[in-house]
Amino acid sequence: MTAWTHRSDLRSSLGRSRRQRSGLFALVGTGALVLAACGSSSAGGGAPKSNAPIVIGASLSLSGDFSADGQAFDRGYQLWAAYQNAHGGLLGHKITLDIVSDASDPAQVATNYQKLITVNHVNLVFGPFSTLLTVPASKITNRYGYAMLEGAGGAPLAFAQGLHSIFDVSAPVANALIPFAKWIASLPASERPKTAAYPTSNDPFTEPQLPVAQKILQAAGVRTVYSKVFPSEVTDFTPIADAVAASKAQIVLLGSVDVPTVSAFIKAFAQQHYNPKAFIATAGPDQGTAFASAVGASNTEGVMVPNAWYPGATNPGSQAMVASYVAKYGGTASGVNADVAEAFSVGQVAAQAVEATHGFNQAKIIAYLHSGVTLTSVQGPVHFDALGENTSATIFAFQWQKGKFLQVLPVADSSSSKVEFPKLAWGA
């Protein structure tokens, strides 16, 4: 969920626990896999000819600022396509992915979707990475009547356009930090931190999250000692991190969109010997091996991040996806980041919509996704509201402990480990 936007945009309500989620590789209407291809024409897309492959187009940040996330999304899409093809494809058609790079550029992403639709004539489109890129992309796909399913563009800005054709399978971004803020607020007064810092990138993914958490914490008596929005184009975070350290805030909520941002803050904090009691970043720590390699294994200890999925999720579908990832790309389960699950979920939901509507008619797919049906994904249940946000997504908080990435919030969830609080010193 990378930038659960940029990140993995996190993406409302806290609901069913992870262990209640069903096995998610099984798609709705499995019998539909053996159906013959539907010949209905569509508003956008269109049905392929007999025996022709289904072409799904997507623009991803394979280079540029969001390249780590874009590449992870590419792997997620590829894993889903391979799984689906091994189980009959879509309505008997083999799936071919047409993925092009947008170099993390909003102008290029618009150009890419224009070409995918009008020149390449793809049957379906999947979304890019980040709200920053999802907004211009969705304008193009909506113009041509295509449904855009995406997993990392869940900031309010993506839905402020009032388009009826965009659907985010992940959790709404603005609610991402609520579990953390409520947990801090629930601590006994003698243990509860007294001060907090809120540095954040000027980004549609990060900015909506911090005010929500700040309101909860201030109501609990946690005083704000630092709050600043810094330009998204900043490359030297040291002065900002030093100012946060100088505030001596007991907890830090960092609005970050990627691993480099979090890494820069952690390294600056370590140099200043500044160790807050709790440190949570909106994106970056969920990136598995990429995060641990960037900050150093010993500096991961105690770092937290919100998300709707992690590699240790117990549902069978998620476990199967993780096993497939490790088999194909190597590494370990803990190194699989949330972007992979977000992308895989996009494919799963798209497949269920295609099967339910018996074809590739975009208008029918859009109507079906707005019908109130609850679908499944490796991240959990998916139920879209009128805006296209997933209101059934459950948000968790995760923490690095002794080299492992563990679910720690909500406390009442049986799958949650105990929060390490206060966190150990950097390098411990």
N, C-alpha and C positions, 0 to 999 in steps of 0.2 A: 503498500500500500505502500525513496526513493524516493524529482521532487517528487501513507496511505493517503497531493499534486506533486507536487513534485514528489516525492516520495511519492514513495509509495505513497499519493494522497491518502491520509487516513480517512478515513471517511466516516437509529440515533439512539435509539433508546437502548439502555442496558437491559438485556432480556435473558433468553435462554443461555445456559452455560455451555461451554465448548463440548462437554461430554454428552450433551443432549442433541448435538448436531448429528444428522444422519450421515451414513456413508455416501459420499458425494460423487464418486465416479459414475455411479448408476444414474443415468439421465432419465428425465421424465419421458414416458412413452417409449420404452426400449423397443417395443414392437415396430415402431415407425422406422427403425433402421432398415427393415427389409422391404419397405414400401418402394414402389417404383417412383422414379423422379416425377415430381408434379409439373404439369405443363403450364400452370397459370403464369401469365405475364405479371409484371409488378410495376408499382410506382417506384422507380429506381430499382436497380439490381436486375431482376429478371431471372427466369428459370434457365438453366443450361440445357443444351441439346442432350439427347439420349447418349449416355456413356461419357459425356464431357465432364471434366472436373469442375468442382465449385471453386471459384477463385475468391479469396478473401483478401482485401487490401488493407494495409495499415502503414502509417508513417511513424517511425520511431527514432529516438535520439541515439543513433549508433555512433555519433561523435558529438563533440561540443560539451557544454556544461553538464548535461544530464546523461552523458554517455553510459555511466555505470548502470543507471536505472534503465535506460533504453535497451541496453544489451541484455539485462535481466528479463525485461519484458519480452524481448525477442525469444529468449529461451522458453519463457512461459507459453507463448503462443505456439512455438514449435512443438513443445511437449504435448500440448493439447491436441494439435493437429495430428501428431503421430498416434496418440491414443485413440482419437476419433476414427482415424483411417483404419486402425487395427480392429475397430468394431463396426465397420460398415460404412464409414464416412458419414455424409449427410444425405439422407434419403437415397442411399445407394450410390451417391457420387463421391468420388475421391476428392479430398480437400487439397488445394494448392494455395500456399500463402504468397502474396505479392507484397513484400515488405521493403519499403524504401526509407532512406535516411533523411531526416530533416535537419541534421546538425544542430539540434536544440534551438532552432530559429523559427519564430512565429510566422514570418512571411513564407518561409520555405514549406512549413507544414500545410499552409493553405494551398500553395501551388501543388504539393504532392497529392492532396486529396482531390483537387480539381482534375489532375491527370489520371489518377486511379479510376475515377468515375467516368469521365468523358472520353478518355483515350483507351485506357486498359479495360474498361467496362467490367469491373469486378462485380460479383454477385452480392457480396456483403462487405461492410467495412468495420474494422475494429479501431478503437481509439488510440491516440498517442500517449506519451507519458507527460503528466503534469497539467494542471489547470491552465497554465500559461499557454500551452500549445493546444489544449482541448477546446478552448474558446474559439480561436480562429478556425480550427478544424471543423467544429460542429456547425459553424455558419455555412460552410461549404456543403457538408453532407446534408444539412437541412434543406438547402436550396434545391438539391436534386432529389429530395424525398427519401433519403436513406436513413435508416435507424443507425445511430451511433452508440454501440455498447462500449463502455470504457471502464477502466479500473483504477485510474490514478488522476482523475480530474474532478474531484469531489468538493472543491471549494465553492462557496456561495456564488462567486462570480460566474461560474460555469452555468448556473441555473437562473441567473438574473436576466438572461436574454429572453426568457419566456418561450424557448423552443420546446416543442412537444416531442422531439425525436432523439433526445440525448438521455442515456441511462447509465448511471454509475453503479456498478455491482458491489462496490466497497462502501464503507461507512462514511457518513457525512463528516467533512473535515472539521467543521466548527465545534463538534462535540468531542474531539479527540482527547483533550486533556481533562475532561470532566472526572473520570475515575481517579486520576492522580490527585486533583484538587480536592475531591470529596474525601479521599483517604487522609490527606494532610489535615483537613478540617476536622476529621473524626478523632484525631489523636488527642489524648489527654492534654490539658492546658500546660502541664509541666513538661511535656515532651514535644509539644507542637512548636515548630519553628516560628520565630517572631518576625522575620523579615524575608522578603523575596525580591528577586531581580527578574526582569522580563525583557531581555534583548531579543529582537526579532528582525529577520530580513524583511524588506519591503516586497512581500510576495503574497499572491492571493491564496496560497496554501497556508502560510504561517500566520498571517495577521488576524484572521478570524478566530483562531484558537485561543490566543493568549488573553484577550479581554474576558472571555467566558470563564476561564480558570481564575483570572485575577479577581473577578467579582466574587466568586465563591470563597477564595482565600481571604480577601479583605473582610468579608462578612464574618469570617472565623477569627479575625483579629490579627491576621498576618499582614504586616505593614509593607507597602511597596517602597523600596529604597532606590530602585533603578528601573527605569522603563524607557526604552529607546528603540525606534525603528531605524535600521541602517539600510542604505541603498543595496539593492540586490546585486549590483555590479562590484561591490567591495571585494577586493582580493587580499587585503591585509587586515585581518581581524584583530591583530594584537592590541591596538589602542582601545578597541571596544571591550575586548576581554579584560584588559588591564583596568578599565573603568568599572567593570562589574566586580572584579576582585577588590578594588578599592572601596566598594560599597559595603563589603563584608556581609553581603546577603547570606542568610543561612540556607536558602534554597534558590536554585536557578532554573527557570523555565526558558529554554532557548528555542526560538522560532527558527529552525534550520530546515533546509531543503535537501541537503546532501551530506555525504561523508566528509568532504574537505572542510566544510564550515564547522562541523562538530569537532573534527580533529584539531583545527586551529585553536578553538576555544579551550579544549582540554590541555593542549600543550602549553598555552599561555597561562592557564590556571596553575598547572604544575610548576612552571617556572616561577610563578609568584608565591608558590607554596600556599595557594588558596584552595581549600577543600570544603565546599559546601556540604551540608548534611544530606542534601538530596539534589540530584542533577538529572533533569529530564529534557530531552531534545525531541522536537516534533518529527524529525526524520534523520536518518544516518545510522544510529545504533542498531537499527533493524536489518542492516545490510550484511550480517554474518561475517564471513571471512574478510570482505572488503573493509569493513569497519575495524575489525581487530587488527588487521595488517596496518591500517593507517595510523591508529593511535597507539599501537603496542599492546600486547596481551595484558600486561599488568595495569594498564590505564583503562581497561574496559570495566574493571570491578566497580559494581554499584551503579553504573550508568543505566538510566531508564529511557523508555520510549513507548509511546502508545501505538497500538495497531489492532487489527482484527484477526491476525493470523500469526502463527510462528511454527517452526519446523517440528516441534514436539506435539502439535495438535493431534488429538487422539482419534479423530474420525477416520475411518478406513480409507475414504477417498483421498484425504490429505496425505496419509501415510503412503499410499500407493504412488501418489504424485512425487513425493519426496524420494522414494526409492527409485523411481524412474529417472529423476533428475540426477541422482548420485551415479546411477548406472551409466547414464549418457555423458555427463560432464565431469564426473569424478568428485573428489572432496568428501565431505561428511554431511550428515543431515543438518547439523548446526550451521553450516555454511550456506544453506539455501535461504535467500532473502525473500521478503514479503512480496516484492515485485513479481516474482515468479507465480505466486499464488493468485495475485490480483489478475495477471494476464490469463492464467489458466481458467479462472472464474469467468472471464469475459467469454471465452470459447464455450464453456459449459452452458451458460445462460443463452447464448446465441443458438446453440444446438437445440435446446429445449424449445425455444420459440419457433425455430424452423420446423421441428417435428410436430409441434402443436398446431401450427397453421398449415402444415402439409405443403410447404413450398417456400419460395423466396420473395413473395410479394411484400414489399417494404411497408406498405400501408397496413396490411394485416399484421405484420410483426409488431409494428408500433402500437396498434390497437390492443394486441394481445398482452404486450408488456405493461400497458396501462390498465389492464382489466382487473387488477387486484389479485392475480394469481401469485402464489408463493413458490419460488423456484429454489433450486439447490446449487451449491458451489462448494469448492474446497474451503472457502472462508466461512461457510454457514448459509443460513437462509437468505433469500433475496426477495424482497417485496418492494415494488416501486410505488412512490406516491405520485401525485399529479405533476410534480416537477421532474421526476425521474431519479429521485434520491432513494437509496435503499434504507427504508425505515426499520427493517428487521435485523440489521447488522448489529452485532454485539462488539463493543469496544473494550479492549483489555489494556493493561500496561505490563510491560516486560522489563526485566532487569538482567544485566550480566552479573553472574555470580560464579567465581572460580572457573572462568572460561566457558561457562554454559549460559545460554540465553533462555531464561525462565519466565513463565507467566507468573506474575505476582499479584495482580489486581484484576477483578475485585477480590477482596479477601475472602468473601463468602463462597467463592467458587471452589469446588473440591480439587480442581486441577491447579490452583494457585499455590506457589511456594511462599514462604515467609519473606517479606520485604527486608532487605539488608538496610537497616536504618539505625544510626547514621551510616552513610557509606564510608568505606575505608579510604585512607589517604591515597592519592595518586601514586602509582608504582608499587602499591602494597601487594 
